[in-house]
Amino acid sequence: MVLWLTQIIENAEFNGGLAVATIFRTLSYKYQWLYDGISSLATLSVGGETKFRNLALQGLTIDSNTKILDLCCGAGQTTRFLVQFSKQVTGLDASPVALQRASLAVPQAQYVQGLAEAMPLDTQQFDIVHSSVALHEMETEQLKQIFQEIYRVLKPNGVFTAIDLHEPTNLLFWPPLATFMWLFETDTAWQLLKTNLVTLLQEVGFKNCQQTLYAGGSLQVVQAIR
């Protein structure tokens, strides 16, 4: 059965799946209501969007003065949850369109345009750097550069926390994940399933790296200390 699922996934990835994903991705990014709807459906496996957005924050001490960077914030889907904890939230994204939407949706935060692998931000500036389902958009070499930048902008003992896709440990979660990725994701997402984020973080110098799996292993929360 494992071999059968693997073959389905490989066929989806290499036999037209990426072309289909490109079409649906373009539509979802063009129409915010479509993106939000897809996001809401995808979070049902962990109990809904509110629970999903808070998974990566579990165990962290946050107050109104905690400086948080919402890395690759997009249109502010996670930012609107972060500002409920802190008054010092900064969203960073490469897309000016996304940042414009975020600033309208969540005006309580500050926003900076820039690449995650070359952040226009000061060194040792943040207590927490948070990433929500953005790492799977990056090539492996990009991830290494991004983790180096995260290490740079975090204060000593600051925390990097992220939630993203993971290779399911429960076979029942392979079909829905494969379908979702076939429709909306590209090759970098498939690469992430084979990437050990904890190892990459440790190579940069992060310590106390922890990984927690949810939704049959199809989601991972990774936390690491600078």
C-alpha positions as CSV (number, residue, x, y, z in Angstrom):
1,M,0.0,0.0,0.0
2,V,2.9,2.4,0.8
3,L,4.4,1.8,-2.7
4,W,1.0,2.4,-4.3
5,L,0.6,5.7,-2.5
6,T,4.1,6.7,-3.4
7,Q,3.4,6.0,-7.1
8,I,0.2,8.1,-7.0
9,I,2.1,11.0,-5.4
10,E,4.9,10.8,-8.0
11,N,2.4,10.7,-10.8
12,A,0.6,13.7,-9.4
13,E,3.9,15.6,-9.1
14,F,5.5,14.8,-12.4
15,N,2.6,14.1,-14.8
16,G,0.8,17.4,-15.0
17,G,0.2,18.0,-11.3
18,L,2.4,21.0,-11.1
19,A,0.6,22.6,-14.1
20,V,-2.8,22.1,-12.4
21,A,-1.3,23.5,-9.1
22,T,-0.1,26.6,-10.9
23,I,-3.6,27.4,-12.2
24,F,-5.3,26.9,-8.8
25,R,-2.5,28.8,-7.0
26,T,-2.9,31.7,-9.3
27,L,-6.7,31.8,-8.7
28,S,-6.3,31.5,-4.9
29,Y,-3.8,34.3,-4.7
30,K,-5.9,36.5,-7.0
31,Y,-9.1,36.1,-5.0
32,Q,-8.6,36.5,-1.3
33,W,-11.9,34.9,-0.5
34,L,-10.9,31.7,-2.3
35,Y,-7.6,31.6,-0.5
36,D,-9.3,32.1,2.9
37,G,-11.9,29.5,2.1
38,I,-9.2,26.9,1.2
39,S,-7.2,27.8,4.3
40,S,-10.3,27.3,6.5
41,L,-11.0,23.9,5.0
42,A,-7.4,22.8,5.4
43,T,-7.4,23.6,9.1
44,L,-10.4,21.4,9.9
45,S,-8.1,18.4,10.5
46,V,-6.7,20.1,13.7
47,G,-10.0,21.6,14.9
48,G,-10.4,24.8,12.9
49,E,-8.4,27.9,12.0
50,T,-8.2,29.4,15.5
51,K,-6.6,26.2,16.9
52,F,-4.4,25.9,13.8
53,R,-3.0,29.4,14.1
54,N,-2.2,28.9,17.8
55,L,-0.5,25.5,17.5
56,A,3.0,27.0,16.9
57,L,2.6,29.4,19.8
58,Q,2.0,26.7,22.4
59,G,4.4,26.8,25.3
60,L,5.7,30.3,24.5
61,T,5.6,33.2,26.9
62,I,4.1,36.2,25.1
63,D,3.0,39.6,26.5
64,S,2.1,42.9,25.0
65,N,5.8,43.9,24.7
66,T,7.0,40.7,23.0
67,K,8.5,41.6,19.7
68,I,7.2,39.2,17.1
69,L,8.1,38.8,13.4
70,D,5.4,37.2,11.3
71,L,7.7,35.9,8.5
72,C,6.1,35.7,5.1
73,C,2.9,37.1,6.5
74,G,1.0,37.2,3.3
75,A,-2.3,39.0,3.7
76,G,-2.2,38.8,7.5
77,Q,-4.0,35.6,8.1
78,T,-1.8,34.7,11.1
79,T,-0.9,38.3,11.9
80,R,-4.5,39.0,13.1
81,F,-4.0,36.3,15.7
82,L,-0.5,37.5,16.8
83,V,-1.7,41.0,17.5
84,Q,-4.1,39.6,20.1
85,F,-1.0,38.6,22.1
86,S,1.4,41.5,21.5
87,K,1.4,45.2,20.5
88,Q,4.7,44.8,18.8
89,V,4.1,42.6,15.8
90,T,5.9,43.1,12.4
91,G,4.8,41.4,9.3
92,L,7.4,40.8,6.5
93,D,6.5,39.6,3.0
94,A,8.0,40.0,-0.5
95,S,4.6,40.8,-2.1
96,P,3.5,44.5,-2.0
97,V,0.0,43.3,-2.9
98,A,-0.1,41.0,0.1
99,L,1.2,43.6,2.4
100,Q,-1.4,46.1,1.3
101,R,-4.1,43.5,2.1
102,A,-2.5,42.8,5.4
103,S,-2.3,46.4,6.4
104,L,-6.0,46.9,5.7
105,A,-7.0,43.7,7.5
106,V,-4.7,44.1,10.5
107,P,-3.7,47.7,10.9
108,Q,-2.4,47.0,14.4
109,A,0.8,45.5,13.1
110,Q,3.8,47.1,11.2
111,Y,4.8,45.8,7.8
112,V,8.1,45.5,5.9
113,Q,8.6,44.5,2.3
114,G,11.5,42.2,1.8
115,L,12.8,38.7,1.1
116,A,12.9,36.2,3.9
117,E,16.5,35.2,2.9
118,A,17.6,38.8,3.0
119,M,15.5,40.7,5.6
120,P,15.9,44.5,5.7
121,L,15.8,44.2,9.5
122,D,18.2,45.0,12.3
123,T,20.2,42.2,14.0
124,Q,18.9,40.7,17.3
125,Q,15.6,42.6,17.0
126,F,12.9,40.0,17.8
127,D,11.9,37.8,20.7
128,I,9.9,35.5,18.4
129,V,10.0,34.8,14.7
130,H,6.9,33.0,13.5
131,S,6.3,31.3,10.2
132,S,2.9,29.8,9.2
133,V,2.8,27.4,6.2
134,A,5.4,29.4,4.3
135,L,8.5,27.3,4.4
136,H,7.1,24.9,1.9
137,E,7.3,27.7,-0.7
138,M,11.1,27.7,-0.5
139,E,13.9,25.7,-2.2
140,T,16.2,23.8,0.2
141,E,19.0,26.3,-0.3
142,Q,16.6,29.2,0.3
143,L,15.6,27.5,3.6
144,K,19.2,27.4,4.7
145,Q,19.6,31.2,4.0
146,I,16.3,31.9,5.7
147,F,17.3,30.1,8.8
148,Q,20.5,32.0,9.0
149,E,18.6,35.3,8.7
150,I,16.1,34.2,11.3
151,Y,19.0,33.4,13.6
152,R,20.4,36.9,12.9
153,V,17.3,38.9,13.7
154,L,16.4,36.9,16.8
155,K,17.6,38.1,20.2
156,P,19.7,35.7,22.3
157,N,17.4,33.0,23.6
158,G,14.8,34.2,21.1
159,V,12.5,31.5,19.6
160,F,11.8,30.5,16.1
161,T,8.5,28.7,15.7
162,A,6.8,27.4,12.6
163,I,4.0,25.3,11.4
164,D,4.1,23.6,8.0
165,L,3.5,20.5,5.9
166,H,5.1,17.1,6.8
167,E,5.1,13.6,5.4
168,P,2.1,11.9,7.0
169,T,2.9,9.1,9.5
170,N,-0.7,7.8,9.2
171,L,-1.4,6.5,5.7
172,L,-5.0,7.7,5.9
173,F,-3.8,11.3,5.7
174,W,-1.8,10.7,2.4
175,P,-4.8,11.0,0.0
176,P,-6.1,14.3,1.2
177,L,-2.6,15.8,1.5
178,A,-1.6,14.6,-1.9
179,T,-4.9,16.0,-3.4
180,F,-4.4,19.3,-1.8
181,M,-0.8,19.6,-2.9
182,W,-1.6,18.4,-6.5
183,L,-4.2,21.2,-6.7
184,F,-2.4,24.1,-5.0
185,E,1.3,23.4,-4.4
186,T,4.4,23.2,-6.5
187,D,7.6,21.1,-6.3
188,T,9.0,23.0,-3.3
189,A,6.2,21.6,-1.2
190,W,7.0,18.1,-2.2
191,Q,10.6,18.7,-1.4
192,L,9.8,19.9,2.1
193,L,8.2,16.5,2.8
194,K,11.6,15.0,2.4
195,T,13.4,17.8,4.3
196,N,14.4,17.5,8.0
197,L,13.9,21.1,9.3
198,V,15.3,20.3,12.7
199,T,18.6,19.2,11.1
200,L,18.8,22.4,9.0
201,L,18.1,24.6,12.1
202,Q,20.8,22.8,14.1
203,E,23.3,23.3,11.4
204,V,22.7,27.1,11.6
205,G,23.3,27.0,15.4
206,F,19.8,26.8,16.9
207,K,19.5,24.7,20.1
208,N,16.7,22.8,21.8
209,C,15.0,22.1,18.5
210,Q,11.7,20.3,18.9
211,Q,9.2,18.9,16.4
212,T,5.6,18.0,17.1
213,L,3.3,16.3,14.6
214,Y,-0.4,16.8,14.1
215,A,-3.1,15.6,11.8
216,G,-1.7,12.2,11.3
217,G,1.7,13.6,10.8
218,S,0.7,15.8,7.9
219,L,1.5,18.9,9.8
220,Q,4.6,19.7,11.9
221,V,5.3,22.4,14.5
222,V,9.0,23.2,14.9
223,Q,10.4,25.3,17.7
224,A,14.0,26.2,18.2
225,I,16.0,28.6,20.4
226,R,18.7,31.0,19.3
